[in-house]
Amino acid sequence: MNEIIFSVEESDEGGYIAKALGYSIITQAETIVELKAMVTDAVKCHFESSQLPKIVRLHFVREEVFAV
């Protein structure tokens, strides 16, 4: 596998939640730096070392709501 993609959203309680697309991997953290470490750990736990993806892509999804 070359790549795994995570959809990242801001949590209602603060911090971030990352969900892998196509895999049952979900993790969360308070900062982006912590999130990268948590995603790395989650990916290493989910895959065998011979099947680890070479690249992790974080796709940040941000919703903004405002009155007109």
C-alpha positions in Angstrom: 0.0 0.0 0.0 1.3 3.4 -0.9 -1.0 5.7 1.0 -3.8 6.0 3.6 -6.0 9.0 3.8 -7.5 10.4 7.1 -10.4 12.9 7.2 -9.7 15.3 10.0 -12.4 17.5 11.7 -12.3 19.7 14.7 -14.0 18.1 17.7 -16.9 19.8 19.5 -15.0 19.4 22.7 -11.8 20.8 21.3 -8.9 19.2 19.5 -9.2 17.0 16.4 -10.7 13.7 15.3 -9.1 11.7 12.4 -10.9 8.9 10.6 -9.3 6.7 8.0 -11.1 6.4 4.7 -11.8 2.8 4.0 -10.4 1.4 7.2 -11.6 1.1 10.8 -9.1 3.5 12.3 -10.2 6.5 14.4 -8.1 8.6 16.7 -8.2 12.0 18.4 -5.8 14.5 19.9 -5.7 18.1 21.3 -3.1 19.5 18.8 -2.0 18.8 15.2 1.4 17.6 16.4 -0.3 15.2 18.9 -2.7 14.1 16.1 0.1 13.1 13.8 1.7 11.0 16.5 -1.6 9.4 17.3 -2.4 8.7 13.6 1.1 7.1 13.2 0.6 4.9 16.3 -2.9 3.9 15.1 -1.6 3.0 11.6 1.2 0.9 13.0 -1.2 -0.9 15.3 -3.7 -1.6 12.4 -1.3 -2.9 9.8 1.5 -5.5 9.8 4.9 -4.0 9.3 5.1 -5.5 5.8 1.8 -3.8 4.8 2.4 -0.3 6.3 1.4 2.6 4.0 4.4 4.7 2.8 2.4 7.9 3.1 -0.3 9.2 5.4 -2.4 12.0 4.1 -4.5 14.2 6.4 -7.4 15.9 4.7 -8.7 18.7 6.9 -12.5 19.3 6.7 -13.7 22.6 8.1 -17.3 23.8 8.3 -18.1 27.4 8.8 -21.5 28.7 9.5 -22.5 32.4 9.4 -25.6 34.5 9.3 -26.4 36.5 6.2 
